Amino acid sequence: MTFKQIQPPGWAPARGYANGIAARGTQIFVGGQIGWNAQQQFETDDFIEQVHQALANVAAVLKEAGAGPEHMVRMTWYVLDRVEYNSRLKELGVAYRDVMGKNFPAMTCVQVAALMEARAKVEIEVTAVVPD
């Protein structure tokens, strides 16, 4: 793999993400994925289940591009409720590892007022790099 985690000296290690990643190769940009299925239908309003589905959607797009979770270098999460996100971190971690394994890219998570789809509770976008 031609990825290098960027960890400034003296910084505490990041947990569940990387502070930075350096990579070389073919870039793949995955547009924001939400917690609906391939037919664009929601099967649940539960936050963790929507996270699982959104991550599965990201993984499906990566696979179609010849990539996998191990190629992720950047991930951005948009959530409606940071309190729910923080209070369900253990469950969220289980859902994340179930789909993405132990691949932790540079990550940003922000709370937003709304998402374009009224039932969506999370939207996740990813940048991946497949090495040359």
C-alpha positions in Angstrom: 0.0 0.0 0.0 1.3 3.4 -0.8 -0.5 5.2 2.0 1.3 7.0 4.8 -0.5 8.1 8.0 0.5 11.6 9.0 0.9 11.9 12.8 2.7 15.0 14.1 5.3 14.3 16.8 4.0 14.7 20.3 0.3 14.5 19.3 -1.9 12.0 21.1 -2.9 9.2 18.7 -6.2 9.7 16.8 -8.8 7.1 17.8 -11.1 5.9 15.0 -9.6 8.1 12.4 -6.3 9.4 11.1 -5.1 13.0 11.5 -3.8 12.9 7.9 -3.0 10.5 5.1 -0.6 10.8 2.2 -1.4 8.7 -0.9 -0.5 8.3 -4.5 -2.7 6.7 -7.2 -6.1 6.8 -8.9 -8.5 9.0 -6.9 -12.1 8.0 -6.4 -14.6 10.5 -5.1 -17.8 9.0 -3.5 -20.7 11.4 -3.4 -22.7 11.7 -0.1 -24.4 8.4 0.7 -27.4 8.3 3.0 -29.2 5.4 4.8 -31.5 4.3 2.0 -31.2 1.1 -0.1 -30.3 0.8 -3.8 -33.9 1.6 -4.8 -33.6 4.9 -2.8 -36.0 3.7 -0.1 -35.5 4.0 3.6 -36.0 0.8 5.5 -35.5 2.4 9.0 -35.4 5.6 10.9 -32.9 4.3 13.4 -29.6 6.3 13.3 -27.3 3.3 13.6 -29.1 1.3 11.0 -29.0 4.3 8.6 -25.2 4.6 9.3 -24.8 0.9 8.5 -26.7 1.3 5.2 -24.9 4.6 4.3 -21.5 2.8 4.9 -22.7 -0.2 2.8 -23.6 2.2 0.0 -20.1 3.8 0.2 -18.6 0.3 0.1 -20.7 -0.6 -3.0 -19.5 2.5 -4.9 -15.9 1.8 -3.9 -16.2 -1.8 -5.1 -17.7 -0.6 -8.5 -14.6 1.6 -8.9 -12.2 -1.3 -8.1 -11.5 -0.1 -4.6 -12.4 -1.1 -1.1 -12.5 0.4 2.4 -8.7 -0.1 2.7 -8.3 2.6 0.0 -10.2 5.3 1.8 -8.1 8.4 2.6 -10.8 10.9 3.6 -14.3 10.6 5.0 -16.8 13.3 5.9 -19.9 12.7 8.0 -22.9 15.0 8.2 -25.2 14.1 11.1 -28.4 15.7 12.3 -27.8 15.1 16.0 -24.3 15.2 17.5 -25.7 14.2 20.9 -27.1 11.0 19.4 -23.9 10.4 17.5 -21.8 10.8 20.7 -24.2 8.8 22.9 -24.2 5.8 20.5 -20.5 5.7 19.6 -20.1 2.1 20.8 -22.9 0.9 18.4 -21.6 3.2 15.7 -18.1 1.6 16.0 -19.6 -1.9 15.6 -21.6 -0.8 12.5 -18.5 0.9 11.1 -16.1 -2.0 11.6 -18.8 -4.4 10.2 -18.7 -2.6 6.8 -15.3 -0.9 6.7 -13.2 -3.1 8.9 -10.3 -1.4 10.7 -9.7 1.2 8.0 -9.6 4.6 9.5 -9.1 7.5 7.1 -8.8 11.2 7.9 -12.3 12.1 9.0 -14.5 15.0 9.7 -17.9 14.9 11.3 -20.2 17.9 11.5 -23.8 18.4 12.7 -26.0 20.0 10.1 -29.5 21.5 10.4 -31.0 19.3 7.7 -30.1 16.9 4.8 -31.8 17.0 1.4 -33.8 13.8 2.1 -36.2 14.4 5.0 -35.8 11.0 6.6 -32.0 10.9 6.3 -30.1 11.1 9.6 -26.6 10.8 8.2 -24.8 11.5 5.0 -21.2 10.2 4.4 -18.8 11.1 1.6 -15.5 9.5 0.9 -12.3 10.0 -1.1 -10.3 6.9 -1.8 -7.0 6.3 -3.6 -6.1 3.1 -5.4 -2.3 2.9 -5.6 -0.5 3.0 -9.0 
